[in-house]
Amino acid sequence: MTTPRRDTYTPETLLSVAVAVFNERGYDGTSMEHLSKAAGISKSSIYHHIAGKEELLRRAVSRALDGLFAILDEDGATRGKALARVEYVTRRMVEVLTAELPYVTLLLRVRGNTRTERWAMERRREFDQRVAELLGAAASEGDLRTDVEARLATRLVFGMVNSLVEWYRPDAPGGYDLKQVADAVVRLAFDGLRAPGPPA
């Protein structure tokens, strides 16, 4: 990990370094000493800006959650048929995940051991429920199959999207571009979930 120069240190660079350390060592396995060494600043300098490592965790997961919840207020998520809206949301989830990859990775790894982690998990469940409602509406409109329960379908779609944190590296040689990945997720998920047409 590259240590930032002291004269370029900002709270934002501290957050970026902290997220990298949390993802590498695990939140529970990270001490303020680890953060101090990684950031190249003293612990007292860190405490000048934040109360402790849990505040850094909250800022980090808030960044990921804010990006996800913002999708639900965009025009593509609020207008038109439910199927088009849920496809839009899924595509945008892929885009947010890749744009905020370290932050979403951290969000997906919280385990509920602290107040902040429990809060983040509750917010994730709320987001999941909102997407499940869209899937349910698309099924009610006749566009998605009804033999797969909406909450289960949501978990399966999210599983596909969230797996990106484990393997997607946008700068990897021979890697996939963002549009390829988003198109593939939407096609695989919703062609499989689409209601069958009338028999020939």
N, C-alpha and C positions, 0 to 999 in steps of 0.2 A: 504494500500500500504506500503511495507517495505521500510524504508528510508535507502539508502546506507550509509555506514560509510564514513566519510570525507576522510580518508586516502586511500580509494579505489576509490575515485571519478575520472572519466575520461570523456572526451567529449562524448564517446560512452554511458556511463552509464547515462549521462545527457540526451542524446537523447532518450534513452529507457524510462526514467522517464517522459520526456516531452510527448512522444507519449501516455503513459498510462493516463496522466492527460488530454491531449487533447481529448482522446476517452471518458473519464469519464465526463468531464465538457463541452465538446465542445470547439473548438478552440477559438471562440469569447468570451466564458465564462471563459477563462483561463487568468490569469494575471501573470506577472513576480513574484509577491508575492506567488502565488500558486505554481509556478515552484520551487521557492527558498525553500519553506517549504517541498515540496515533495522530492526534491533532497538532502535536509539537508545541503545546502550551502548558502552563502550569495548571494544577487543579484549582488553585485560587482564581485564575483567570476564567476558567469554566464557570465556577460558582458565581462569578460577577454577573454572568448573563442568565444563568438558569439555577433552579433550586436543586437539581440533581438529575440522575440519568432517567428517572421516570418521566420528567418533563420533556426530555429529548424524545423518549418513546412516544409520548402523547402527540408531540408536534409531528413526528414522522408518520404515525398511523393516521393522524388527522389529515395530512396532505393526501394520502392515498384515498381515504374515505370521502373527502371533499370532492376529489376528482370523479369518483364513482357516482356519488349522489347528484353531482351537477349534470350528469348525463340525463337523468330522469326529468329534468326541467327543459331540456332542449326541444326544439320544435319537432324533430324526428321522433321523439319519444312520447309526445303528447298529442300529435295530430295523425289522423288517418286510421286505417284498420289496425286492429290489435296485432296481427301477424307482422305487418310492416314495421310497427313500432317496436316489437320485441326483437326483430331482426336488426333494426337500427341500434337498439340498446346493446345487443350482443357484439355487433361490429365495433361500437364505441368502447365497450369494455376491453376488447383486445387492444385498441389504440391507447387507452388510458394505462392499461397494464404495461405496455411496452414503453410508453413515455415516462412512466414513473416506476420503472421496473424494481429498483432497490426498495422503494417505499412500499409497493404492493407486496413484494416478497416478504418483507418484515410483517406486514399486516396478516398475511396468510400463515405466519409461523407463531403468532401469539397463542398462548395456551391458557390464559385465564388465571395466572398466578398473582397478578396485581390488580389494583382497582382500574388502572388504565387498560390493561389487557381485557378485563371483563367488559369494560365499556366498549372497547373496539369490537369484541365479539358480538355484543348486543347490536351494535350498529350494522355489522355484517349481516346478522340475521334479518334486520329490518330491510336492508337492501335486497336480500334474497327473496323476502316476502313480496316486495314490490314487483320484482321480476316474475315471480310465480303467479301473481295476480294478472299480469299481462299475458302469460302463457295460458292461464285459465280462460281469459277473455277471448283469446284467439281460438281456443277449442270451442267455446260457446258460439262463436261466429261461424263455426264449421270449417275453419281453415286448418286446424291441427287435429290430429287423431285424439280421440277421447279415451282410448284404452291404455294410455300412459298418464298416470296421475300428475297434475301440474307441479307439485312440489318435488316429485321424483325427477321429472323432466328438467326442472330447474337445477337440481343437484348435478345431473349428468352434464348439462350444458356448462355449468360453472366448473365442473371437474375438467372439462376439455380446455376451457379458457385459462383456468388457474394453473394447469400443467405447464403453461408457457414459462412460468418463472423458473422451472427446472431445466429447460433446454434452450429457450429462445435467446439468441445473442445476435442482435442486429448487425454487428460488425464482423461476425465470424465469416471466414472465407467459405464461399459456396453456400452461404446461408440464404434464408428466405426473406423477401422484403415484406413490409407490414401489410400491404394490400393482399399479397398472396395468402398470408396467414389468416387475415380477417375473412377473406372470401372462402377459404377452405373450412373454417370453423362454422360459418353461417350455412354453407352448402351441406356439410356433413350433418349438422344438427337439425336443420329445418327441412331438408329433403326427407330425412328419416322420420321426422315428426309430422310431416304434412299429411293431412287427411287423404285417404285414397279416393280416386275419382270413381265414378259409377262403373260397374263392370262392363266390359266390351260386349 
